[in-house]
Amino acid sequence: MSRLRLGVIGLGMAAAPHAQSLLDLASRVEVVAAYSPTQTRREVFAKNYRLPTCEDSATIFDDSSIDAVLILTPPNTHLDLVQRAAAAGKHVLLEKPLETSLERAETLVAAADAADVKLGVVLQHRFRPTGVALGELVSSGRLGTLVSASARLTNWRPQSYYDQPGRGTKARDGGGVLLTQAIHTLDLLISAAGLPDEVTAYAVTSPVHRMETEDLVAGAMRFGNGAIGSITATTSAYPGYPDAIDIIGTKGMARLDGIKLSAAFHDGSDYHFEDEGVGGGTGADPMAFSHQHHRAVLADFLDAVEMGRQPKVSGHEALKVHKLINALLHSADTGSPQPVLRR
């Protein structure tokens, strides 16, 4: 099978785990060119990974031999870049979040649909073995009917993190802790438990940080069958702790705590599983984690293109967590419960 020819756009902080994944899967994918508008970033990327770079993004979009584009740029650039890729008939693997708002995210997904190109989104927690196992516990019925589903993200980011130009602003990032950090945990939660029907939330900027958007969120959820749950998310919890998901059913309870998944059932049996050696990213260094799950995202995207199927986390799948986040922020703004859109 011939290798998929790929262009990379964006060589900032997020590029490292992707570059390592591309090297690991070099037998399946060829990096034709990698672009950043910053010369220093191009030079560092070429030196670190021995991959070719280019000085103009048009080099990638105009090359008809390039099959797909990996987009690693800030959220507010995603819509334009995906539209350009779609117009050129290129498949897209896109770093989260889809865009800065639900409306722009929906427009982005529609552009990929209209061009009939594959759109995969980098929500790598879906590929954590513990996350996969949690989903199987729910879907197999071992936990019974959903009673409660909750998620907790207790990250730490120093003020220097938010002092970077554009970081945590509505214009560039679209939001704070929900759209940038908690999106991973929330996506994993709803992939197992489904979307709630309604949420009520508070979202604030704590005294710990000087930033435009929220770094502390507390919310409640109500599901269609009457189950309830909670969401807490922050980047003000020094020094940072693993994320956690609790799912309670009529037959037992499962808890995902960082790299560990445990479950106990009413029949007296239990279940324990650990994703050994894979964690981090919860503290001051947001990139302190293995690239193992990024590699799984890339491998799935390559499979999707080769087999003509949708990626595991397609644009439409990623829209679900955007709808949840949009409802949480709208509730915080209005001070009232908000429905989670299903359109």
C-alpha positions, 0 to 999 in steps of 0.5 A: 500500500502506498504511503499517504502524502501529508502536509503539516500546518502549524509548528507550535507547542502542539507539534511535538507529539504529532511529529513523533507520531508521524515518525513512528508511522513513517511506513504509512505516511510521508510528510511532504512539507510542514509550514509555519509563518515563523522561520525559527519554528520551521528551522527547529522543526526540521532540525528536531525531526528531519522533516521537510518544511516550506515557507508558504502554506500555498505550497501544501494546498496547491500540491495535488499530490498531497492527500491530507493536511494535519492542522495544528494552528490556533483555534480561530484559524481552523475554519479558514484552513479547513475550507481551503483544504476541503476546496483542494480535496484534501482530507483533514486531521485537526487539532482540537477544538474545532473552532472558537464557537459552536457556529464556526465549528458547525460551518467547518464540519459542513465544509468538509461534508460538502467536499466529501473529505474525511475530517478527524479531530485530535481528541486523543483521550478517546484512544486511551485504553482506560477510556476505551474500557470505560466505554465498553463497560457502559455499552455492554450493560455491565453497569446497568442503566445510567444513574449518574455521570460526572467529570472532574478536571483539576489542572494547574497552569501558572500565570506565565502560561496565560501571559502568552499572546492570545492564550485564554482569549475569546478571539484566539482560543474561544474560551478558557479551561472548558474549550482548551483543557476539559474538552478532552475529559468531557468528550470521553465522558459523553462518549460513554454516557451520552449527551445530557439534555440540560445543564446549569453552570457557573464559570468564573476567572479565579483570583489565581489568574489574570486572563479574559476567560474562565479558569474555574467551572462548576456545573450540573447535568440532567440526562434524558432518562432522569440521571444526573451528574456534575462537572468541575474544571479548573486550571487553578489547582496547584500542582495539578492532578489527574482527571476523573470520571465517575459513572454510576449505574443500577448494577455498579459503578466505574471510576476512571482516575487518571491512568487507572480504571476500577469498577465494582458490581452489585454481584460482588465482582470487580474490574481493575485496569491501568494504562501503565506509564501514560499520564501527565500534562496536568501541571505547569508543563502542558506537554508532559505526556507520552505521544502514544495516544496521538499516534493512535489518533493518526493511525485511525485517521490513516485507516479511515482514509484507506478504508473509506470510513469516518475517523473514530472522532469525526467532525460530527463526533467532535461537535457533541462536546462543543454543544455541551461546552456551549450550553455550559458557558451559556448557562453561566452567562445567563444564570439559568439552565440551558438545553444541550442542542441536538441539531 
